[in-house]
Amino acid sequence: MALRPVQVNIKALDVTAVGRFWAEALGWSMYGTGSGVTTYVGPVGGFVWPDPVAVGIDVVTVPEAKTTTKNRVHLDLATTSAAHQAELVARLQTLGAAPAHVGQGRVPWTVLADPEGNEFCVLEPREVYRDSGPIAAVVVDCADPRAMARFWGEAMDWALHKVTDELAVMRSAKGVGPYLEFLRTPGAKAVPDRVHLDLLPYPGDDKAAEVARLRALGATDLDLGQGDVPWTVLADPEGHEFCVLAPS
């Protein structure tokens, strides 16, 4: 039994505007439900879910605006050259992104925030991300990358590529799509994140059994006011929220 990450969940006041931003930022398409409650952003070419390669973005409406507290989960975007990085940063700012200051100092990547303040990075070209697609990595701030690697390595079927005291790196065992990176970062989690991962059981696997397995690994139940929903909201051992979706 194992789970797979299928989407990054981003909370927003205006799901259409934020969904449109990310679709245009990534060169993807926006697949709205028409309800104004959720919008899915995924690769061009027709709605496929779960996507066999990419980790999509699900933008979900919430009534509260983002606080000034930095998200502890963010996206890193890949570029292929210095010119591509500069062009992408400029284009993202015309789409509504703004420079963000999170104590990064002088670094070769550019830190921006989407129209509702969710931080993300536009990376300088790096060979490791040459085949990741537009999203290079989903990055999680944490206190103990080794502990995160142990928990998430058991929770998911992704392969562990690297683990040190400073960084743990995972990727699909198929060697495709973005990386999942746990970066040692000062400070503790203080508020619920606007960005989190959604995991999905494989066909034929039992969701309740998967949730029980995660609890045994150290996950805890969370009540964020979700009410009676078909997914289960959990937190990993450092408090990062995530959801286990119902197979459908």
Residue pairs with C-beta under 8 A, 6 or more apart in sequence:
1 201
1 205
1 206
1 209
1 210
1 213
2 155
2 156
2 157
2 202
2 205
3 155
3 156
3 157
3 199
3 200
3 201
3 202
3 210
3 214
3 244
4 50
4 156
4 157
4 158
4 172
4 199
4 200
4 202
5 55
5 138
5 156
5 158
5 180
5 197
5 198
5 199
5 200
6 49
6 50
6 51
6 55
6 56
6 198
6 199
6 200
6 245
7 40
7 50
7 55
7 56
7 57
7 58
7 197
7 198
8 55
8 56
8 57
8 58
8 73
8 75
8 138
8 195
8 196
8 197
8 198
9 57
9 58
9 60
9 195
9 196
9 197
9 198
9 243
10 18
10 22
10 57
10 58
10 59
10 60
10 114
10 118
10 194
10 195
11 59
11 60
11 61
11 62
11 66
11 194
11 195
12 18
12 19
12 59
12 60
12 61
12 62
12 116
12 194
13 61
13 62
13 63
13 64
13 65
13 116
14 61
14 115
14 116
15 32
15 36
15 37
15 38
15 39
15 59
15 60
15 61
16 32
16 36
16 39
17 96
17 115
18 39
18 59
18 114
18 115
18 116
19 30
19 32
19 39
19 40
19 41
19 57
19 59
20 30
21 95
21 96
21 97
21 114
21 115
22 28
22 41
22 57
22 59
22 114
23 29
23 30
23 41
24 95
25 77
25 92
25 95
25 97
25 114
25 134
26 41
26 57
26 77
26 134
26 135
27 44
27 134
28 41
28 42
28 43
28 44
28 57
28 134
29 41
29 42
29 43
29 44
29 45
30 39
30 40
30 41
31 39
31 40
31 41
31 42
31 47
32 38
32 39
32 40
33 39
33 40
36 61
37 60
37 61
38 58
38 59
38 60
38 61
39 58
39 59
40 47
40 49
40 56
40 57
40 58
40 59
41 56
41 57
41 58
41 59
42 48
42 49
42 51
42 54
42 56
42 57
43 51
43 53
43 54
43 56
43 133
49 56
50 56
50 200
53 133
53 176
53 177
54 133
54 135
54 177
54 178
55 135
55 138
55 177
55 178
58 198
65 116
65 117
66 116
66 117
66 118
66 194
67 191
69 190
69 191
70 102
70 119
71 118
71 119
71 193
71 194
71 195
72 140
72 141
72 142
72 185
72 189
72 193
72 240
73 138
73 139
73 140
73 141
73 193
73 195
73 196
73 197
73 240
74 118
74 119
74 120
74 121
74 138
74 139
74 195
75 120
75 121
75 135
75 137
75 138
75 139
75 195
76 109
76 120
76 121
76 123
76 129
76 135
76 136
76 137
76 138
76 139
76 181
77 88
77 120
77 121
77 122
77 123
77 134
77 135
77 136
78 123
78 125
78 126
78 129
78 130
78 132
78 133
78 134
78 135
78 136
79 85
79 88
79 122
79 123
79 124
79 125
80 125
80 130
81 125
82 124
82 125
84 125
85 110
85 122
85 123
85 124
85 125
88 122
89 110
89 112
89 122
92 112
92 122
93 99
93 112
96 114
96 115
97 112
97 113
97 114
97 115
98 112
98 113
99 110
99 111
99 112
99 113
100 111
100 112
100 113
100 119
101 111
102 111
102 119
104 111
108 123
108 124
109 121
109 122
109 123
109 124
110 121
110 122
111 119
111 120
111 121
112 119
112 120
112 121
112 122
113 119
113 120
114 120
116 194
117 194
118 194
118 195
121 139
123 129
123 136
126 136
128 179
129 136
129 137
129 179
131 176
132 177
132 178
132 179
133 177
133 178
135 177
135 178
136 178
136 179
137 178
137 179
137 180
137 181
138 178
138 179
138 180
138 181
138 197
139 181
139 182
139 183
140 148
140 180
140 181
140 182
140 183
140 240
141 183
141 185
141 187
142 148
142 182
142 183
142 184
142 185
142 238
142 240
143 184
143 185
143 188
143 238
144 184
144 238
145 163
145 164
145 165
145 166
145 167
145 168
145 182
145 183
145 184
146 163
146 164
146 165
146 168
147 237
147 238
148 168
148 182
148 236
148 237
148 238
149 160
149 163
149 168
149 170
149 182
151 217
151 218
151 219
151 236
151 237
152 158
152 168
152 170
152 180
152 182
152 236
153 160
153 170
154 217
155 199
155 214
155 217
155 219
155 236
156 170
156 199
157 173
158 170
158 171
158 172
158 173
158 180
159 170
159 171
159 172
159 173
160 168
160 169
160 170
161 169
161 170
161 171
161 179
162 168
162 169
163 169
165 184
166 183
166 184
167 181
167 182
167 183
167 184
168 181
168 182
169 179
169 180
169 181
169 182
170 179
170 180
170 181
171 177
171 178
171 179
171 180
180 197
189 238
189 239
189 240
192 224
192 241
193 240
193 241
196 240
196 241
196 242
196 243
197 242
197 243
198 231
198 242
198 243
198 244
198 245
199 242
199 243
199 244
199 245
200 244
200 245
200 247
201 207
201 210
201 244
201 245
201 247
202 247
203 247
205 247
207 232
207 244
207 245
207 246
207 247
210 244
211 232
211 234
211 244
214 234
214 244
215 221
215 234
218 236
218 237
219 234
219 235
219 236
219 237
220 234
220 235
221 232
221 233
221 234
221 235
222 233
222 234
222 235
222 241
223 233
224 233
224 241
226 233
230 245
230 246
231 243
231 244
231 245
231 246
232 243
232 244
233 241
233 242
233 243
234 241
234 242
234 243
234 244
235 241
235 242
236 242
